[in-house]
């Protein structure tokens, strides 16, 4: 029998936990359900993690890092600010549509962290990272469009994150693509009005 290195075992268990949370929710993501999904034994789990809580903490960190890679928009030179922002929102929406269960798992993990005082900092870090990503994208968009933010870009970033959260939740509920694209259009219009052309 081949021995799996600890790092690979941890990674496989994290992926299995994400699939279980996506399909059944955090309450059903028991240690037994996770190891069954991973095709491992309980002993293998305890070799990799001290507890289910440790695994869930690492799962939250992993999925936030993954979101970062998926949603940073390409800034196309020559577009105006509203077009660039809307393009980024459409890219995010395509990411959402490609794996809606992943986004449901993200929402569930956020709620899980918020309900537990010792895990609350994970939710804070998650949204701080979202805001930082939005700020990075907005700075790049303004530079490309030769615009200047009238409102502090950190505030604009929080507005953009709030729009994105709303788009995510409403689409997960109604799966109305046209309505989601209309939200993206309105959000891009509202956000771009917080800037002036240079």
Secondary structure, 3 states (H helix, E strand, C coil): CCCCCHHHHHHHHHHHHHHHHHHHCHHHCCHHHHHHHHCCCHHHHHHHCCCHHHHHHHHHHHHHHHHHHHHCCCCCCCCCHHHHHHHHHHHHHHHHHHCHHHHHHHHHHHHHHHCCCCCHHHHHHHHHHHHHHHHHHHHHHHHHHCEEECCCHHHHHHHHHHHHHHHHHHHHHHCCHHHHHHHHHHHHHHHHCCEEEC
